[in-house]
Amino acid sequence: MVALAAAGCSHKPADEAKGACEIAVARDVDASLAKRKPAIDDSPEPDLAARLKTGLAAVCLEDRWSADVVRCFTTATDVGPCKDGLTPEQRQRYVSVSMKLRMGSRR
């Protein structure tokens, strides 16, 4: 669980922060896509989940999400309130990248 505390802290090793972001975002993406399973099954791009996980983990790492936000994404049953812990700029980037990746799957 040391990796969870690493995200958002610029003085922590980058690989720990990266791992924490990957875990947090993977859980979010899996839950989000599970809610939309019938639509995803018809998607022309089966790698949507992998692209979202990679792209949003990069956003988490680059924007230095706080350890509290990463922990929330990792443990909450509903990550909606976790997004409230992001700064307005972080949240906008999360939404923007997510939408861009999702729309790319519909071409």
N, C-alpha and C positions, 0 to 999 in steps of 0.2 A: 503493500500500500504506500510505500515511500514515493512511488512514481506519481500518485495522485496529488500529493502536496507540491510536486515539482512544477506543474504547469502554472504559468503566470509569474513565476519568480525568475527574473533575468539572471540571477546568480547561481541557479541550479543547473546541473548538466543538461545540455540540450536533448540528449537521448532520453532522459527521464521525462522531460516535459513533452517530447514528441510522443512517447508511449502513453502518457496520461491523456493527451489530446485524442490520440487514436482510439483509445478505449471509450472515452466519453462520447465522441462523435459516432462511433460504430453503434453504440447503444441507441442513440437518437435516430440515426438513419434506419436501423432495423425496425424500430418501433413505428416510425413514420411510414415506411414502406409497407409494413404489415397491415396498417390501417387501410391502405390503398391496394391491397393484393390483387383484386380482380383487374384493375386498370394496369398494374405493373405486369401481370401475366400476358397481357396483350401488347406490351411495349415492344417496339422494334429493336430496342437496345437492352439486352439482358444484363449488361454491365453497369447499369445505372447505380446500383448500390455501391459498387466498388468506386465509381467515379465520385459519388457524393462523399463517401468516407474519406477518400484521399483529399479531395478539395476542401472539405470542411475541417479536416484535421489540420491542414495547412493554415487555414484561417485562424483556428484556435491558437496554433503555435505562433504565427506571425503577429497576431494581434495581442498576444500575451494575456489570454483569458486568466482571470484570477483563479487561484486554487479552489476557492469556494464555489465558483461557477463550474469548474471542471468536476469537482466532487458531486455537485448537484446533478449534472448531466449523467454522471456515472451511477448514482444511487436512486434518484427520484423515479417514482412510477410514472409521473407525467413531467416531461422536461419543459413544458410551457412556462411555468414560473421560473425555471432556471434561466431562461433567456432574459428575464427582467433584471438579472444581475450583470448583464453585459452593458457596457457603456452604449450610448446611442450610436456611436460610430461603429463599434464592434457588432452591434445588432444589425445595423444597416448592411454591413459587409457580409455578415452571415446570410441574411435574406437574399442579398444580391447574388452571391456566389451560388447559393442553393437554387435560386430561380434559373440562373444561367445554365447550370448543370442539368436541371430538370427539363428545361426547354430544349436543350441540345439533344435530348433523347427522343424528341418528337419529330425531328426532321426526317 
